[in-house]
Amino acid sequence: MNREAEAKHRLTRRRLRKGVYVLPSFITCINIYMGFYAVVESLKGYKYVALNDPEMATRHFDIAALCIGWSVLCDFLDGRIARLMHATSEFGVQLDSLADVLSFGIAPAVLLYTWGFSGIPAFQKLAWGAAFIHLICCALRLARFNVQATKPIPGDPKTAKRFFVGLPTPAAAGLLAAIVHFTPLPVVYQETYYRLFGQEFLITPTEWALGLFVLAITLALLMVSTLRFNSFKDLGPYARHPQIVLLSLGLLIFLVYNYSQWTLLILATIYAGQGPAGKLASLFRRRTASVPTPTSAETL
């Protein structure tokens, strides 16, 4: 009987261990589903732009943006859960990278093309270029990340793990999705009037598309850059001040639930801007440190 009980216990532990490994991969599969759903909704929105139905197009583009947002959340959770449960595996790493190519490469590229440039003849060729550059830079960023993950981390490992090299692909896709969620009306229908110094100005859809093109290229270059972005891997149940983390998480959930458009746009913009801002700050500190301070004799 003891041997039977021990065998059953081992079998139960083995099944539980398999379940632990399956859970992160299941979340990654949800990530893939959301990326595919975003592509489908973007194409539906494109169809309604062609039919000159801005209301239906707006609805589908907003759903596509939200699907990319859910993919960002799934990408954040699968890695955290795998590390927390000590269930990381090479299979999970490769599956996560393939999911990211779809959810943060193909889906945002299709959304960018259909929402931002459809119906604007002057930007048809540039639109293809912007969407493709985003996709290829996303693939290059993920390939570099996979190569770096297999190499030993130089210097202090704790410090290196706190930062990503280059803008993470979920952050780049998240900013594009946040912009679409903030103003889901297709760009071809957007004409904005504003007053400055008593004069009225008009921003046409072509000018909006030009700004979107510049933003897309900038995000693509940030992904393959060597700028450092905070990874927030030091946050979690083992953080130095878990009470502050839980309080901040509760506040974030409240803001996203009630003011999702502003909250997601602001958060995505701040995160994408921290890399260039940090680089400029470090250059300023170097320039300040290189300037010799005058001695007391020189001041006299």
LOTORFI-613235 format. One record per residue (C-alpha): x, y, z. Coordinates in steps of 0.05 Angstrom, whole numbers, plus 5000, padded with zeros to 4 digits. Layout:
N
XYZ
...
***
This chain:
300
500050005000
505750475016
508850344948
502150474914
501051124952
508151344936
507151184862
500651574861
504052154896
509552164844
504552134787
500652714817
506953124825
508952974754
502253194727
502353814770
509353974744
506953904672
501054364688
505854884715
509754884649
503354894607
500455524641
505456034614
504955734544
497355764548
497756514563
502456584504
497256234460
492156754484
497257284462
497456954392
489856944389
489357684407
494557864354
490657474301
484157794324
487358484317
489358334245
482258104228
479058724260
483959184224
481958874157
474658964174
475859694190
479559764124
473559484088
468859994120
473660564102
473060334030
465460334038
465861044068
462760824134
466961174187
462660954246
463560204233
470860304215
472060664281
468960094320
473259564287
479659964293
478360074367
477359324378
483859194341
487659684386
484659364448
486758674424
493958904418
493259184488
491058504514
496958194478
501658664516
498458434581
499157704563
506457804543
507758134611
504257574649
507056944615
514357114630
512757334701
508756704716
514056254686
519556574729
515156584791
513455844784
520555644761
517455384697
521755734645
523655304585
526955384517
520455184484
516755744521
522056254501
521556084427
513956054428
513756744461
518257034407
513856764351
507757044386
511057724392
512457744317
505057674304
502158094361
507358654362
509958624290
504658414240
498458644279
500959364292
503659414221
496859224191
493259694240
498060254223
496960164148
489360084150
487660604203
492961124189
494061134115
488060814080
484261294036
490161784030
492961713960
499262123974
501561614027
500260943995
507460783979
510061104043
504860714082
507560054057
514560274075
512660494146
508859854161
514459414134
519859794171
515959694236
515358954222
522558824203
525259234262
520758834308
523658184280
530758444287
529458674358
526757984378
532557624344
537558054380
533957934446
534157174436
541557194420
543157624481
538957174526
543456574510
549856954527
552657104597
550857794621
557058244626
558058664688
553158644745
547458164725
542458494772
543659174740
543458884669
536858524682
533659184702
534159454631
532459254560
537059444503
532559784452
525259944458
521459294473
516759074418
510659074464
511959794483
512560024410
506259644390
502759884454
504060624437
501160544367
495160174396
494260704450
494061254397
488760874357
484760734421
485161474439
482561694371
479861084333
476761494277
480861344214
485961884197
482762004129
476662294165
480562714216
480863464205
482863874266
481964614276
485664994330
487165714348
494065984362
495566724375
488666914349
489466544284
485865904263
489765314234
487364674201
490964004206
488963594146
488862824142
495162854099
498863244153
496362754206
498862184163
505662514156
506362574232
504261854240
509461634189
514962004227
512661684292
512560984263
519661054235
521961334302
519060754341
522160254292
529060574301
528260574376
526959824375
533659684341
537460224379
542160104438
538360564485
536460274552
529260204576
527159974645
524759254647
521159304714
523358584730
525058804801
517558924814
513258364840
511857974904
519257994922
520058744912
523259164966
516759524981
511059054959
505759494992
507460064946
507359604886
500459334904
497860044916
500660284850
497659674814
490759814844
491160544824
493260344753
487459854746
482560404769
485360904720
485460424661
478360194676
475460894682
480061314637
483260804591
484361274532
488461794570
491761314618
494360824565
496661384519
500461744574
503661104602
505860864533
508661554514
512561614579
515560914572
517561014499
520661694517
524861454576
530361174531
531761814492
530762234554
535761804593
540861854537
540262614533
540862664609
547262234609
550262664553
548663294592
551863004655
558162824616
558563514585
557663834654
562963374685
567963514629
567564274640
573264444689
571064814751
574765474761
579765484819
579966024871
585966344837
582366374770
576366694801
580767244830
***
